[in-house]
Amino acid sequence: MGKMAELAGEAGVTTAVAAPSDGASARGPIPGWLYLWCMAMAGFGVVILVGVGWLNAAAVQAWRTVCLAVTVQALPFLLLGTALSGAINAFVPERMFSRALPKRPVLAVPVAGLAGMVLPGCECASVPVANSLIGRGVTPAAAFAFLLSAPAINPVVLTATAIAFPGSPAMVLARLIASLATAAVMGWLWLWLGREEWLRPAARYTGHQTGRSRWSEFRLGFQHDFLHAGGFLVLGAMAAATFNVAVPRSVLDVFSGSPWLSVLFLAGLAVVLAVCSEADAFVAASLTGFSPLARLAFMVVGPMVDLKLIALQAGTFGRSFAVRFSTATTVVAVLCSVLIGGVLL
């Protein structure tokens, strides 16, 4: 996910701090626990797919159907999204970003947000990309607007949303506008209230590492991103299936019956589940007991604030930033979802 940071030297930056040595990737090797965890999830999926005697109960069959449906529907979009993200990280020079943005920060924020529409990438990749942009001299407000918008409104995500909600173009439009509004508002809020001391200094790199081909970088980036995001997809599908089958209807009625409680509940669920943005629309579509407005909040909050993103932000920009930024983003995302969804849905 952090391959974009390795390309920062494309525009000729000469200062190098903490650059990877010996041509090593800035991302580092894929942890062994991730392989084991994905293998465990795959093995569990095979057991569920094949089934044994005690899995013939109606409730478990329903769980299996929902879990497989969410996974199978979302997998092509996850595959396409991670492939495009890897290609952009490996082949697109980073100078394109800094040259395309207006010099005035207040104008650079919405332009950076709109740039997310044409640059597919998962939310995990957006954090190191934003850090690299700041290191390249892009104003932090614009970098943060891109960080929030890129995983939420790119073509892969919007296409997946249209397929997950067939016959409901208003849902796709509401997701686009609410996500873009959230990214722009957060960028402007940083211009107004943000402080440089909240940010850990951005690392600067000398660019493409000697001896490493672009195709090798693409392969490694795609492999890492797909395994990482695929694990979260399976976990999210399992959680959504469990939620649909195991939670009593009476409990759901407590939240789904209240417009505000349902929105807050699914917004909090999005933070906990941490489903990849290329797949979250299918998880949201499976939550049929909730209103379209609540499911919109799930899709707007999820790509911008979840547990893995908070950890990534804390490790990249510092804990002080992550706490303030994730809290403010959640509030703004929920408010934008309610306002935009209330008009369009």
ABEGO torsion letter per residue (X at the ends): XAAAAAAAAAAGBABBBGBBBGGBBAAEBBBAAAAAAAAAAAAAAAAAAAEBAAAABAAAAAAAAAAAAAAAAAAAAAAAAAAAAAAAAAABBAAAAAAABBABAAAAAAAAAAAAAABBEBAAAAAAAAAAAAAAGBBAAAAAAAAAAAAAABAAAAAAAAAABBGBAAAAAAAAAAAAAAAAAAAAAAAAABBAAABBBBBBBAEBBBGBBAAAAAAAAAAAAAAAAAAAAAAAAAAAAAAAAABBAAAAAAAAABAAAAAAAAAAAAAAAGBBAAAAAAAAAABAABBAAAAAAAAAAAAABBAAAAAAAAAAAEAAAAAAAAAAAAAAAAAAAAAAAAAAX
